[in-house]
Amino acid sequence: MDNLSTRSTWVWSLTIAGLVTAASLWGLLGQSPYDEETASWAIQGRGQDVGNLLAVVILLLSGYRHQHGSHRAGVVWLGTLLYLVYAYVVYAMAVHFNQLFLVYVAVLGLSSYAVMLSMTRLRKVDETFAAPADRTFAAYTCIGIGVLFGALWLSELVPATVTDEVPPSVADAGLWVNPIHVIDLAILLPAMVLAGRLALRGNAAGEFLLGPLLVFSVLMGSSIVAATVLMAAAGHQGALAPMAMVSAVVVVSAAAAWRYLRRYDAPQPAVLSSRRR
């Protein structure tokens, strides 16, 4: 399977951005996409829609810059696509069938293939790594996020498993299981911890993954903050504490991403030859 070329990045970006924008605006301005959902799950869906619109802006800006030669923008673009894959797995699998279902599937498919087709190319041209202090900060940020959210989910799931009860967040959402628990505990959070650990050991694959994962963290955290704002506005109790915690995660992730990627486009051929592959 051929790699996705830099020149085609803009076409993929425009296509995905158009579909995401249409679905998100319909979700925010219309009623039908979330008619069958519980109040809690509908609010979370609209919070995700807000985060998706931010992702569209980042996708278009980074796609344009990457097409014009910025490898750093390519890493940001990849992280944005990972966010969209995550978000649209949830839309496609955990929202009742509605008129946007095929749009959800299209965004999921296009974003997934864009990740697969661009990952190898971006990895091969990865010539620049951050200074040791920036790499350490980024690695521990990823590890910390993985441990924090893993402990948060397990603190709800383990007692529910022991008592054979439905976890409160699952009951509030009206779901059989929460797909966010599944994706986070099975794939995302272990990946963040593993990437951080590998990067601390000087592993090039771990160092490469830090950038996309930190961009993902910023976008996902922003959508969670948007959802908690909507929940607070709707009168839900207890929304302020999660909002403060996730806002802190967004700020730290953004700082780590900026520090880690700020010199990514600086040519350092001597570094590439000395890296362990």
N, C-alpha and C positions, 0 to 999 in steps of 0.2 A: 504494500500500500504506500503510495507516494506521500511525502510530507506536504503539509499545507504551506505554500510559498508565502513569503512576506508580501508580495504584490497582491495576493488574493485576500489578505487580512481585512482590508477595508470592505470588500464585498460581503464577507462573512459577518463583519461587525454590523453593517447596515441592515442585513437581513434579520439577524438575531435581535438587534435593537428595535426594529420596526415591530416585530411580533411581541416582544416584551413590553414595549410602550403601549400597544393596543390592549394587551391583556391586563396590564396594571391600571390603566386609566378606566377600563371597564369595571375592574374590581373595586376601584375607589369611588367612581361616580355612579355606578349602577347598583342594582340590588340583586339581580338574578344569579351571579356567580356563587353567592354565599347564602342563598335563600334556605338551603337545607342544612346549614351548619348551626351548631350551638353559638350563642352570643360570644363566648370566649374564643372559639376557633375562627369565627368570622372576623373578629377584631385582629387576631393574629395574622389572618390572611391579608387584611388591609395594611397592617404594619409591614408585612413582607412586600406588598405592592409599592409602598413608599421606598423601601430599600431597593427594590428592583429599578425604580426610576433613577435613583442615584447610580446604580450599577450601569444603566444605559449610558449615562454621561461619561463614566469612567471607561466603559468599553469603547465608545466612539473616540474619545480623546486618545486613549492608549493605542487603539487600532490605527488611527491616523499617524501618530508619532512613530509607531513601529514600522508602518509601511514606508516611512521616510528615514528609516535607518537606525532607530533607537532600540537597542536590545533591552534596556531597562523598561521601556514602554511595553515590549513584548512580554516581559515577566509580569507586569501589572495586568496586561490583557489576559494572560493565562490565569492569574488569580481571580479575575472577574468572571471568567468562564467557569471556573470551579464553583464559584458562588452560585451561578445560574444553574449549573447541573444539580447542585444540592437543593436549591429552592424549587426547581421544577420537578424533581423526584417527588417532593412533598405535594405539590399541586396535582400532579398526575395520579398519585397513589392515595391521597388522603383528603381530597375534596370531592364531594358528590358530583356525579356526571352533570355537566352543564354545557352551554354553547361554546365555551372556551377550551373544552377538553382536547381537541385536536391541535389547538394552539399550544397548550401545555406540552403535548407530546412532541410537537415540532421543535419548540425551544429546547426541550431536553435532548432530543436527538442531535440537533445542529450543534449545540454547545458541547455535547459529549464527543462528537466527531472532531470538532475544532480542537478540543484538548488533545485527543489522540493523535491527530495529524500534525499538530504543531509542537508537541512535547519533545520529540526527538531532535527536531531542528533547533529549537531554542536551547536544548541541552548541549548540542554539539558546538554551538558558537559561544557558549558561556565562557568568556575569557577573564572576567573580572570578579574578584571576590572582595568582600568588605575587609576593613582593618580588623585585627583580632578583637578589639574591644566591641566594635559594632556587631561582629559575628556572634560574640558571646552574649550580648544583650538580646539579639534577635533569637538565638537558640533558647535561652532561658525564658524568654517571653512565650515562645511556642510551647515549651514544656509546661510552663505555669498555666497556660490556658487549657492545655489538655488535662492536667491534673485537676484544676479548679472545676471545670464542667463535668469531668468524669465523677468527681466526688459529689457534685451537686445532684447529678442524675441518680447515682447509686444510693444517695441518702434517701431518695424517694422510692426507688425500685426495690431495694433490699428489704426494708420493712414490709412493703406491700407483698413481696414474694413470701416472706415468712408467715404473714398473717392470712395469706391467700385472699387479698383484697385488691380491687382495682386502684391503681395509683390515682391520686386526686387530679393531676394534670390530664390524665387520660379520660377520666370521668367528665371533667369540665369540657373537654374538647368533643366528647361524644364519640370517641374512637374505640376500636378494639384494642389497638396498641398505638403508641405514638411513634410515627416513623422517625422523628427527630432523635428519640432515644436509640433507635436501631442504627441509624446512620452514624451518629456521634460515637456510640460505644463500640460499634463493630469496625468502623473505618476511620472517621475523621480524627477523633481524639488520639487514638493510637498512632496515627500518621504524624500528628503534630509532636507528640512525645518522641517518636522514633527519629523524625527529621532533626529535632533539636539535639538529641543524643549523638546522632551521626555527625552533625555539624561541629559539635564540640570536640569530636575526635579527628576533625580535619577531613572527613569524608566528603568528596565533591558532590555526590548525589544528594546528601543531606543539606549541604550548603545551597545547592540550587533550589531545593524545595522550600527553603525558608521564605523566600520572597513571595511566591504565589500564596503560600499558606497565611502569611501575615496580611496580604491584601484581602484574601478571603475573610479573615477575622475582622478586619475593619468594616467590610460591607455587611457581613452577617450581624455583627454587633449593632451596626446602625439600624438595620431592619428590626432588631429586637427592641432597641430604644424607641423606635417609632411605634411599635406595637404597645409598649408599656405606656407611652404618652397617650395613645388612643384609649387604653384601658383606664388610665387615671381620669381622662376626660369623661368617660362613660360612668364614672363613679365606682370602679372596682377598687376594693381595699387592698392594701399591700403592694401597690405597683411602684411606689417610690424607691423602696430598697433595691429591687432588681434593676430599676432604671439607673440608679447610682452605680451599682456594681458593673453593669454592662457598659455604661458610659466610660468608666475607668478602663475597662478592657479595650474599648475602642481607642481611647487616647494613647494608651501604652502600645497597642498594636501599630497605630499610625506612626508613633515616634520610632518604634523599632524598624518598621518598614522603610521610613524615610532615611534613617541612619544607615540601614543595610544596603539600600539601593542607590544612594546618592552618587556613588562613584562607579556605578555599573557600566557606564558607557565610556569610561576612561580606558584607553588601550594599555594593556599590561602584558605583552606577549611573553615576557620572561616568567610571569606567574603561571601561565598555562603550561609551559613546558615542565614546570617543577611540580605540578599537582599530581596526586595519586588518582588514577582513573579506575 
